[in-house]
Amino acid sequence: MAVDQRNMKVQKLVEMGERVHLLVRLNQLGDSELVALSAQVSELDKVINAGLGKKAPVRESGLCPSCNASFEGSFCSGCGQNIDAFFSKPIIVCASCQCVMEADDIFCGVCGSKKGE
């Protein structure tokens, strides 16, 4: 019973930390210690995503931007992604973690950074 409550407490602290990180990124919290911690989290996001190989897709790499399988021609044989359609749109990369964002995204789906910051 006490273990379950401790686990719940840890989960709530994680949720609270994620919310604080978002509020700092939105400039809604200005506490210098929280800003410093948030910056450290963002730097860790960059390292984690670099380690996972997350970076802006390049057509010439021959790797599908959706599933990372090799492709030839206009469609990925792994997932069916229309390669021509994908690369015909501008590719927007998060300034914080370098992951690809959709054109209509306001925040990065990986690190929560606001587009353009």
N, C-alpha and C positions, 0 to 999 in steps of 0.2 A: 504494500500500500504506500509506504513512504517513498519507495523507489519510483512508483508511478507519479507521485506528486512532484518529486524532484525533476523527473523528465518533463513533466508539464511546465514546471517553472523555467527550465532551460529553454523549452520551445517558446514560451512567452517572452523571455529575454531576447531570443533571436529575432522574433517578430518585432519587438520594440526597437532593437538595433537596426533592423532593415528600414523601419519607418523613420527613425532618426537620420539614417544615412540619406534617405530620399529627401527629407526636409532640409538637410544641410546642402545637398546638391541643388535644391531649388532656391537656395538663399533665404530660407524661412527660419533658420536657426543660425545664430551667429556666435555661439559660445566657442571660444578659441580652441578649447580641448576637443570639442566635438568636431570642429572643422578639421583639426589635425588628424583625428582618428578616421574621419571620412576620407581624407586624402590618402591615408595609408590603405584603406579598403580599396579605393580606386586603383592604387598602384598594384595591389595584390590581384585585382581583376585583370589588369594588363598582363601580369606575369602568368596567371592561370590560363588566360585565353591564348597567349603566345605558346604556352606549353601544349595546348590542345590543338595547335595549328590553325586557330581561327584567324583569318586575315581576309582582306578583300580578294574576291575571286578574280582571276585573270583568264580570259578565254584561251590565250596561248598556252596555258598550263595543260590543257587537255583534260582537266578535272571538272566534273559537274559541280556547280555552285550549290546544289541542293543536297547531293548524297556523296560527293567526293569520288564517285566512280569515274573511270576513264570514259570519254565520249569521242565519237567521230561523227562529223556531220552536224545536223541541226537538232537532234534529239538525243538525250541520254538513254542508253540501253538499260541502265540500272533502275531509274525512277521515272523516265519519260519526260523529264524537264525539257521544255522548249528552250534550247540554248540560244537561238537567235533572238527570241523574245526577251529573254533575261538580259542579254548584253546590249539590247537596243535601248534600254532605259539607263539613265545615269545611276551609278553605284554610289551610295552614300555610306560612308564609313564613320563609325563613332570615333570622336576625337579622343575619348578616354580609353576605350579598350580595343579599338581597331576592328570591331565586328561590324558586319554589314547591317544597315538599317533600311527599312522600307521608306519610300519617299514621303508617305503620310504619317510616319512615326514622329511623335514629339519627343519620346524618351527611348533610349536604347533598351531593347528587351533583354540584354545580357547584364549590363552594369547599372542601368537606371539613369545614366547621364542624360541631361537635356540636349537635344540636337543643337549643334552649333557652339557648345561650350567646351 
